[in-house]
Structure formats: structure tokens, C-alpha cells
Amino acid sequence: MSDEKETPYIEPDSWVGGVPLFIMNHGMEDLVDDIREHGCWVFMNDDDDEPVQMFPQVFYLLAEERVSIKTTQGNVQTNSLKYQPRLFKVVANLVGNAIHTVSEGSVGLEDIEQEAYFTLPSIPYSLINDIDDFFREIYRIHGTESIVILTYEPSYKDTDNPSDGWGILVPDQTNTAASCDYEPDSVVDDMPDDRDVRLVGTAHSHPGMQAFCSGADARDQAHNDGIHITFGWKKGSLQTEFYIELQMGGGSFVMEPKDVFTELPDPIENDKVAEWTKKVKKGTTAGKASLGSGQGYGSGGNWWSDPNRYKNLPKDCPTPDKVTLVASPMLTQKELKACPVCDADLHEREIETAKCLRCQCFLMWAEFKTLEDIIAHRQKWGMPTHELDVDKYPGPWKSIWIWEEKESKTPGKVVDDVYEFYKGRSETQGTTYAAGGSSKK
């Protein structure tokens, strides 16, 4: 019996600019050597009946790169291994053989941004109201959070009323004022046998506080693809706020209610109240509001449709929905009570984790000196840092801008500077915006 290895038959998985690309799956550790020794087989034309053997001197390889990560906590330093997918270029010629990672922009591929789209029909607001009523009733009875599982029936998608396919299932759950412990399998018996009903997400409550995704929520949702909605309301308030994330393939994407719900809440249908509202007018703030002035905007109103929702930002400053914005007021953690960008009253959890969950800006207290300080602090709380830590998480992410408030040389005045940080850069670039105009750095 011969011990000779059978000659492998290898075809490229794809082509990049006329160069073959191979995907190195698990168990294919000899792939590069096999291609160098035996070449690969390709169909030169669409109408060819037989492939042709070729020995590429240059080809691309999609594989995982092993990276050593060093972390330091206090006086203790630890090393860990991280695996991340990378594109490699393999060169094999008379002189030698080499495998190296492909640098940005050297392949000629089209650029793409990380993004996500919610593709199911909008959730009817009548269902959102029913869920809200359920959450508030549970809070009235038990003083706890609660959770429901969102469902959708795909057969409705091509009908005249596709939103009618939405529904909920209530799992068995034992909750506290700050957590939900539920059994997903308990809803199996509630699912109809004669219809195709899919589990597509969750909704849970944060009674007595603003809507946000806590560290525990993020961990629970990390491997549960779907739409996840947090309902929040301040104590004694009838106005419910929503924080929505679309979880897909290990990534989370913040969505706005207008992109997920059929409609936003209708105005109060009460003739007496309607008559009272005619006595109230919206005023304007005299002069420019400074960072952290705090007008309690988060206490009600339809914030998402308000064109002035980022009202404190200086002229031409990009907004948090366009860039990763870090606001740096001259306030300590204890002094910071309202978001410096949108004026929403900050919940204790938002202050602790250094991020406003209403407008999604990061908060650089006076105690923080660099972005690394925010990153380290959020890591301590188990919160995501990928938008800020561009060295550890290459992205692609949005550009990072820091809006910094500082004392002016003129007594009693404040200067606002906006610095743009490009991906992977630590130095400031771009334009500095100051009170009364802007100047190039």
C-alpha cells in the first residue's frame, strides 16, 4: 500500500483584481504548501469543460491572525491571545516565499461602512402601548422589571397589512427591581402549531429610570440576533422613552423609534388639556447655552423628531448620529447632572458609564484627561469601547470628535473647541471651532 499523499484538487474561492483568493478554513493548515507545490485548477472561460492547472506566484488568503494582547491592572500584567480575520498576501517565486497581512487600501477593493438595516415591517404602536401597559402594571404590582419576547409571522410580510404579523409571548420570569430572570423555553407551548411564528427579539422595562442598555442587557443580547427594545420612564412620569438595538452577528446597532415603530405617540386626546396647552408657548434661550447647562429635556416630549435635539453643540459641529462625539465639559462626575449635548437629565448609570443614552455622546468628566481614561473606565463597568478604542478594534468606525469646553482668556467667557480624531490617530487633526468663528489648526 502506498503512503503517498493524494494530490489535492484546489479551486480559488474568488478573485480580487485578477488575483485568486482562497479561504483557509479549519483543518486546511497545509493549504498554502499545497498551492505552492501543486498549484490550483481554474476555468479560464465560462464555456470551458475542463479546468486548467496554474501555479500562481501571488494569491490572497482569508484566514485568522493570532494577536497577543497585553493588559495591565494595577501592578499585574496579563497576556492573552485574540484571533481576528485578516486578508493575507502570499508571494511564492524563485527568490523565496512570504505571507504578510494586506495593508489598508493596497488591494483595490470597494470601501464599505459598518451598518445595519431593520428589514421587518414596522411594529404597530398599538402593540407598543400594550407592552408599555403590561410593564407598568407589573411595576405597580411587584415593583420590578419585566420582559416579553417579540414574535413575527412571515406570512404577513407580503399582505396589505404586514405589521399585523407582530405579536408577543410572555415567558415565565422571576424579576427584581434591576433584573429579569426569565425562561425562554417556557413560551414553546404558547406558540401555535398551525402557523409559522418566529422569535425575533425582546422588550423589557427599566421602571423609574431612563431607557438604556445596561451591561447585563448587552451580555444577554450578545448572541440573540434580533430587535431589542428597552422601555424606560422616570418615577411618576407617563412619558415612556425607548432605547432600541438591532443585534446582528455579534454586532449591535442603535436604532431610532421612527425606524422601528409604525408611528410615534399621538398627542393627548383630552379637550380640557388641549385647551390648557394653548396657554403655553415655547421660549428661546437668551444667548448660547454652555456645556452642561441642563434644562431637563429628557423628562418628556418627542425628542427624536425635534430639530433642536442637539441644541448645545456649537455651529458646524458634527452631531452624535454622524460621528462618535465625546463631550468634555468643565464638570466633575459629581457635578455633571445633564447631558452637555442634548440637555437630557442624566441617570446615575449614565454618569457612571460616561455615556448619554439619549443622544449617544460619550462624557469626558473633568477627571478624565484622555480618551484612554474613558476606555479604561467603561471597561471597568463592562461596557462596549469599540467606537473609542480604534487601535484594538480596527473598525471601520465613525471619526471621533471631541467637543472640549475650556476657560477663555476673557474673564467670564467659555471657548468651545472641536477636534477631529481620524481612525487610528492619537493626534488632533482638522479644524478647531471657537466662539465667534473657526480657524484651521
C-alpha positions as CSV (number, residue, x, y, z in Angstrom):
1,M,0.0,0.0,0.0
2,S,1.4,3.4,-1.0
3,D,1.7,6.1,1.7
4,E,1.8,8.9,-0.9
5,K,-0.5,11.8,-0.2
6,E,-3.2,12.2,-2.9
7,T,-2.7,15.3,-5.0
8,P,-5.2,17.9,-3.8
9,Y,-7.7,19.5,-6.2
10,I,-7.9,23.2,-5.2
11,E,-10.0,25.9,-6.9
12,P,-9.9,29.6,-5.9
13,D,-12.9,30.7,-3.8
14,S,-12.9,34.1,-5.6
15,W,-10.8,36.6,-7.4
16,V,-9.5,40.1,-6.4
17,G,-8.3,42.2,-9.3
18,G,-7.4,39.2,-11.3
19,V,-5.6,37.5,-8.4
20,P,-7.0,34.3,-6.9
21,L,-8.4,34.3,-3.4
22,F,-8.5,31.3,-1.1
23,I,-10.4,30.9,2.2
24,M,-8.4,29.0,4.8
25,N,-11.0,27.1,6.9
26,H,-10.2,25.0,9.9
27,G,-8.4,21.7,9.0
28,M,-6.7,23.3,6.0
29,E,-3.3,24.1,7.6
30,D,-1.5,22.7,4.5
31,L,-3.4,24.9,2.1
32,V,-0.5,27.3,1.3
33,D,2.0,24.5,0.8
34,D,-0.4,22.6,-1.4
35,I,-1.0,25.6,-3.6
36,R,2.8,26.2,-3.9
37,E,3.6,22.6,-4.7
38,H,0.6,21.5,-6.8
39,G,-0.9,24.8,-8.0
40,C,-4.7,25.2,-8.4
41,W,-7.3,24.5,-11.0
42,V,-9.3,27.2,-12.8
43,F,-11.8,27.5,-15.6
44,M,-10.2,30.1,-17.9
45,N,-13.6,30.8,-19.7
46,D,-17.2,30.3,-18.8
47,D,-17.7,27.7,-21.6
48,D,-14.6,25.6,-20.7
49,D,-15.4,21.9,-20.0
50,E,-12.1,21.2,-18.2
51,P,-10.2,23.3,-15.7
52,V,-6.6,24.4,-16.3
53,Q,-3.8,23.9,-13.8
54,M,-1.9,27.1,-12.8
55,F,0.8,27.9,-10.3
56,P,0.0,31.5,-9.0
57,Q,3.1,33.4,-7.8
58,V,0.8,35.8,-6.0
59,F,-2.5,35.0,-4.3
60,Y,-4.7,36.2,-1.4
61,L,-5.7,34.2,1.6
62,L,-8.5,34.9,4.0
63,A,-7.6,33.5,7.4
64,E,-7.3,34.3,11.1
65,E,-4.4,36.2,12.6
66,R,-3.2,35.4,16.1
67,V,-2.6,38.6,18.1
68,S,-1.1,38.7,21.6
69,I,-2.9,41.2,23.9
70,K,-1.2,42.7,26.9
71,T,-3.3,44.2,29.7
72,T,-2.3,45.8,32.9
73,Q,-4.4,46.2,36.0
74,G,-2.5,47.8,38.9
75,N,0.8,46.0,39.1
76,V,-0.4,42.9,37.4
77,Q,0.2,42.3,33.7
78,T,-1.6,39.5,31.8
79,N,-1.1,38.2,28.3
80,S,-4.0,36.7,26.2
81,L,-4.4,35.6,22.6
82,K,-7.0,37.1,20.3
83,Y,-7.9,35.7,16.8
84,Q,-9.2,38.1,14.2
85,P,-10.0,37.6,10.4
86,R,-7.4,39.2,8.1
87,L,-6.6,39.3,4.5
88,F,-3.1,38.0,3.7
89,K,-1.0,38.2,0.5
90,V,1.1,35.2,-0.4
91,V,4.1,35.5,-2.7
92,A,6.0,32.5,-4.0
93,N,8.7,32.9,-6.6
94,L,12.3,31.9,-7.4
95,V,13.7,34.1,-4.6
96,G,11.5,32.8,-1.7
97,N,8.1,32.5,-0.1
98,A,6.3,35.1,2.1
99,I,3.0,35.6,3.8
100,H,2.1,39.0,5.1
101,T,-1.0,40.9,6.1
102,V,-2.5,43.3,3.5
103,S,-2.3,47.0,4.4
104,E,-5.3,49.2,4.1
105,G,-6.0,50.3,0.5
106,S,-3.5,48.1,-1.2
107,V,-5.9,45.6,-2.7
108,G,-8.2,47.8,-4.7
109,L,-11.4,46.6,-3.2
110,E,-14.5,48.9,-2.8
111,D,-14.8,50.6,0.6
112,I,-17.8,49.7,2.8
113,E,-19.1,51.1,6.1
114,Q,-20.4,49.0,9.0
115,E,-24.1,49.4,9.0
116,A,-27.4,47.6,9.7
117,Y,-30.9,47.9,8.5
118,F,-34.1,46.8,10.2
119,T,-36.0,44.9,7.4
120,L,-39.1,43.6,9.1
121,P,-42.3,45.7,8.8
122,S,-42.7,48.4,11.5
123,I,-44.0,47.4,14.9
124,P,-47.5,48.8,15.4
125,Y,-47.6,51.4,18.0
126,S,-50.8,49.9,19.4
127,L,-48.7,46.8,20.4
128,I,-46.0,49.1,21.9
129,N,-48.7,50.7,24.0
130,D,-50.0,47.2,25.2
131,I,-46.4,46.2,26.2
132,D,-46.0,49.5,28.0
133,D,-49.3,49.0,29.9
134,F,-48.1,45.5,30.9
135,F,-44.7,46.7,32.1
136,R,-46.3,49.5,34.2
137,E,-48.8,47.1,35.7
138,I,-46.0,44.7,36.7
139,Y,-44.2,47.6,38.3
140,R,-47.3,48.6,40.2
141,I,-47.9,45.1,41.5
142,H,-44.3,43.9,42.1
143,G,-42.1,47.0,41.8
144,T,-39.9,45.1,39.3
145,E,-38.7,45.0,35.8
146,S,-40.4,42.6,33.3
147,I,-39.7,41.2,29.8
148,V,-41.6,39.9,26.8
149,I,-40.5,38.1,23.7
150,L,-41.3,39.7,20.3
151,T,-42.6,37.5,17.5
152,Y,-43.3,37.9,13.8
153,E,-45.3,35.7,11.4
154,P,-43.6,36.0,7.9
155,S,-46.8,35.1,6.0
156,Y,-48.0,38.6,6.7
157,K,-45.0,40.2,5.0
158,D,-46.5,40.3,1.5
159,T,-50.0,41.3,2.6
160,D,-51.7,44.7,2.7
161,N,-51.1,44.9,6.4
162,P,-47.6,43.4,7.1
163,S,-47.4,45.0,10.5
164,D,-50.3,42.7,11.7
165,G,-47.8,39.9,11.8
166,W,-46.3,41.2,15.1
167,G,-47.1,39.7,18.4
168,I,-45.6,38.9,21.9
169,L,-45.1,35.9,24.1
170,V,-44.7,36.3,27.9
171,P,-42.2,33.9,29.3
172,D,-42.1,32.6,32.9
173,Q,-39.9,35.1,34.8
174,T,-38.8,35.9,38.3
175,N,-37.6,39.5,38.5
176,T,-36.2,42.2,40.7
177,A,-36.2,46.0,40.5
178,A,-33.0,45.8,38.4
179,S,-33.0,42.5,36.6
180,C,-35.1,39.9,34.7
181,D,-34.6,36.2,35.1
182,Y,-36.7,34.5,32.5
183,E,-37.0,31.1,30.9
184,P,-37.1,31.3,27.1
185,D,-38.2,27.7,26.7
186,S,-41.4,28.4,28.7
187,V,-43.0,30.0,25.6
188,V,-42.8,26.9,23.5
189,D,-46.2,25.7,24.4
190,D,-47.7,29.1,23.7
191,M,-46.5,29.0,20.0
192,P,-49.2,27.9,17.5
193,D,-48.7,24.6,15.8
194,D,-50.5,25.6,12.6
195,R,-48.6,28.9,11.9
196,D,-45.0,29.8,11.3
197,V,-44.3,32.2,14.2
198,R,-40.7,33.4,14.6
199,L,-39.0,34.7,17.8
200,V,-37.4,38.0,16.6
201,G,-36.3,39.9,19.7
202,T,-37.2,41.1,23.2
203,A,-38.6,44.1,25.0
204,H,-38.0,44.8,28.7
205,S,-38.6,47.6,31.2
206,H,-36.5,50.0,33.2
207,P,-39.1,51.4,35.6
208,G,-38.2,54.5,37.4
209,M,-35.2,55.3,35.1
210,Q,-34.3,56.3,31.6
211,A,-34.1,53.7,28.8
212,F,-30.6,52.4,28.2
213,C,-28.8,49.2,27.5
214,S,-27.1,48.1,30.8
215,G,-24.0,45.8,30.9
216,A,-26.2,42.9,31.8
217,D,-28.6,43.7,28.9
218,A,-25.6,43.8,26.5
219,R,-24.4,40.4,27.6
220,D,-27.9,38.8,27.4
221,Q,-28.4,40.2,23.9
222,A,-24.9,39.5,22.5
223,H,-25.8,36.1,21.0
224,N,-29.5,36.7,20.5
225,D,-29.9,38.2,17.0
226,G,-33.0,40.4,16.7
227,I,-34.5,43.7,17.7
228,H,-34.2,44.5,21.5
229,I,-36.2,47.4,23.0
230,T,-35.8,48.9,26.4
231,F,-38.8,50.8,27.9
232,G,-37.9,53.4,30.5
233,W,-39.8,56.1,32.4
234,K,-38.9,58.3,35.3
235,K,-40.8,57.9,38.6
236,G,-44.2,59.4,38.3
237,S,-43.9,60.1,34.6
238,L,-46.4,58.9,32.0
239,Q,-43.9,59.6,29.2
240,T,-42.1,56.4,28.1
241,E,-38.7,56.5,26.5
242,F,-37.2,53.9,24.2
243,Y,-33.7,52.6,23.6
244,I,-33.5,50.2,20.7
245,E,-30.7,48.0,19.5
246,L,-30.6,45.6,16.5
247,Q,-28.3,42.7,17.3
248,M,-26.8,41.0,14.3
249,G,-23.9,38.6,14.0
250,G,-22.2,39.7,17.2
251,G,-22.6,43.4,16.5
252,S,-25.1,45.8,18.0
253,F,-26.6,48.8,16.2
254,V,-28.6,51.6,17.8
255,M,-31.9,52.3,16.0
256,E,-34.3,55.2,16.4
257,P,-38.0,54.6,17.2
258,K,-39.1,56.2,13.9
259,D,-37.2,53.5,12.1
260,V,-38.9,50.6,14.0
261,F,-42.4,51.7,15.1
262,T,-45.3,52.4,12.7
263,E,-45.8,55.8,14.3
264,L,-44.8,57.9,17.3
265,P,-47.2,58.6,20.2
266,D,-50.2,60.7,19.3
267,P,-50.8,63.9,21.3
268,I,-53.1,63.7,24.3
269,E,-56.7,63.3,23.3
270,N,-58.3,65.4,26.0
271,D,-60.2,68.5,25.1
272,K,-59.6,70.2,28.5
273,V,-55.9,69.5,28.4
274,A,-55.8,70.7,24.7
275,E,-57.4,74.0,25.8
276,W,-54.8,74.4,28.6
277,T,-51.9,73.8,26.2
278,K,-52.9,76.9,24.2
279,K,-51.8,79.0,27.2
280,V,-48.2,77.6,27.0
281,K,-45.6,78.8,24.4
282,K,-42.1,77.7,23.8
283,G,-39.5,80.3,24.6
284,T,-35.9,80.8,23.4
285,T,-32.8,80.7,25.5
286,A,-31.0,84.1,25.6
287,G,-27.5,83.6,24.3
288,K,-25.7,80.4,23.6
289,A,-26.1,77.6,26.1
290,S,-22.8,76.4,27.6
291,L,-21.9,72.8,28.1
292,G,-23.9,71.1,30.8
293,S,-26.4,73.8,31.5
294,G,-29.1,71.2,31.9
295,Q,-32.7,72.1,31.0
296,G,-34.2,68.7,31.9
297,Y,-35.2,68.0,28.3
298,G,-35.2,64.2,28.9
299,S,-38.4,64.5,31.1
300,G,-40.8,64.3,28.1
301,G,-41.6,65.3,24.6
302,N,-40.9,63.6,21.3
303,W,-37.1,64.1,21.3
304,W,-36.3,62.1,18.1
305,S,-38.3,64.5,15.9
306,D,-37.0,67.7,17.5
307,P,-34.7,69.5,15.1
308,N,-33.0,71.2,18.1
309,R,-32.3,68.0,19.9
310,Y,-28.5,68.7,19.8
311,K,-29.1,72.3,20.8
312,N,-26.0,72.9,22.8
313,L,-23.5,72.0,20.1
314,P,-21.5,74.9,18.5
315,K,-22.2,75.8,14.9
316,D,-20.9,73.3,12.3
317,C,-20.0,70.7,15.0
318,P,-21.0,67.2,13.7
319,T,-23.8,65.5,15.7
320,P,-23.6,62.2,17.5
321,D,-25.6,60.4,14.8
322,K,-22.9,61.3,12.3
323,V,-19.7,60.8,14.3
324,T,-18.5,59.4,17.6
325,L,-18.8,62.5,19.7
326,V,-17.1,63.0,23.1
327,A,-18.3,65.9,25.1
328,S,-15.8,67.4,27.6
329,P,-17.4,69.9,30.0
330,M,-15.6,71.6,32.8
331,L,-17.5,69.5,35.3
332,T,-16.6,66.6,37.6
333,Q,-18.5,63.4,37.8
334,K,-20.4,64.6,40.8
335,E,-21.2,68.0,39.2
336,L,-22.5,66.5,35.9
337,K,-26.3,66.3,36.1
338,A,-27.4,66.8,32.5
339,C,-26.1,65.8,29.1
340,P,-23.9,68.7,27.7
341,V,-25.1,68.0,24.2
342,C,-28.9,67.4,24.4
343,D,-29.7,68.6,27.9
344,A,-31.3,65.4,28.9
345,D,-31.3,64.7,32.7
346,L,-28.6,62.0,33.2
347,H,-29.4,58.9,35.1
348,E,-26.9,57.8,37.7
349,R,-26.0,54.8,35.5
350,E,-25.3,57.1,32.5
351,I,-22.9,59.2,34.6
352,E,-21.2,56.2,36.0
353,T,-20.6,54.7,32.5
354,A,-19.7,58.0,30.9
355,K,-22.3,58.0,28.1
356,C,-25.6,59.7,27.4
357,L,-28.0,57.1,26.2
358,R,-30.4,59.7,24.8
359,C,-28.1,61.2,22.2
360,Q,-25.3,58.6,22.3
361,C,-22.5,61.1,23.1
362,F,-19.6,60.0,25.4
363,L,-18.9,62.1,28.5
364,M,-15.4,63.2,29.4
365,W,-15.6,64.4,33.0
366,A,-13.1,66.8,34.3
367,E,-11.3,63.8,36.0
368,F,-10.6,62.3,32.6
369,K,-7.5,63.6,30.7
370,T,-7.5,61.4,27.6
371,L,-9.7,59.0,25.6
372,E,-7.8,56.1,27.2
373,D,-9.2,57.2,30.6
374,I,-12.8,56.9,29.2
375,I,-11.9,53.5,27.6
376,A,-10.4,52.1,30.8
377,H,-13.4,53.4,32.9
378,R,-16.0,51.9,30.6
379,Q,-14.1,48.6,30.5
380,K,-14.2,48.5,34.3
381,W,-18.0,48.7,34.1
382,G,-18.2,46.0,31.4
383,M,-19.4,48.5,28.7
384,P,-18.5,48.5,25.0
385,T,-15.5,50.5,23.9
386,H,-15.1,49.7,20.2
387,E,-16.1,53.1,19.0
388,L,-13.3,54.7,21.0
389,D,-10.6,52.1,21.1
390,V,-9.7,52.2,17.3
391,D,-6.3,50.6,17.9
392,K,-7.8,47.4,19.5
393,Y,-10.9,47.4,17.2
394,P,-9.9,48.5,13.7
395,G,-13.5,49.1,12.6
396,P,-14.3,50.7,10.3
397,W,-15.9,53.1,12.7
398,K,-17.0,56.7,12.5
399,S,-14.5,59.5,13.0
400,I,-14.0,60.5,16.7
401,W,-14.6,64.2,17.6
402,I,-14.0,65.8,21.0
403,W,-16.0,68.9,21.9
404,E,-14.0,70.5,24.7
405,E,-15.1,73.3,26.9
406,K,-12.3,75.4,28.4
407,E,-11.8,78.8,30.1
408,S,-11.3,81.8,27.8
409,K,-8.7,84.4,28.2
410,T,-11.6,86.8,28.6
411,P,-12.9,86.5,32.1
412,G,-16.4,85.0,32.4
413,K,-16.4,83.5,28.9
414,V,-16.1,80.0,27.6
415,V,-14.4,78.7,24.5
416,D,-15.6,75.6,22.7
417,D,-13.1,73.6,20.6
418,V,-14.0,70.6,18.4
419,Y,-11.1,68.3,17.5
420,E,-11.4,65.6,14.9
421,F,-9.5,62.3,15.6
422,Y,-9.1,60.2,12.5
423,K,-9.2,56.4,12.7
424,G,-6.1,55.0,14.5
425,R,-4.6,58.5,15.1
426,S,-3.9,59.9,18.5
427,E,-3.1,63.5,17.5
428,T,-5.7,66.2,16.7
429,Q,-6.4,66.9,13.0
430,G,-8.8,69.1,11.0
431,T,-10.5,72.2,12.2
432,T,-10.8,73.9,15.6
433,Y,-14.1,75.7,16.2
434,A,-14.1,78.5,18.6
435,A,-16.6,81.1,19.8
436,G,-17.2,83.6,17.1
437,G,-15.7,81.6,14.2
438,S,-13.4,78.8,13.2
439,S,-9.7,78.5,12.5
440,K,-7.6,75.8,10.9
441,K,-5.1,74.0,13.1
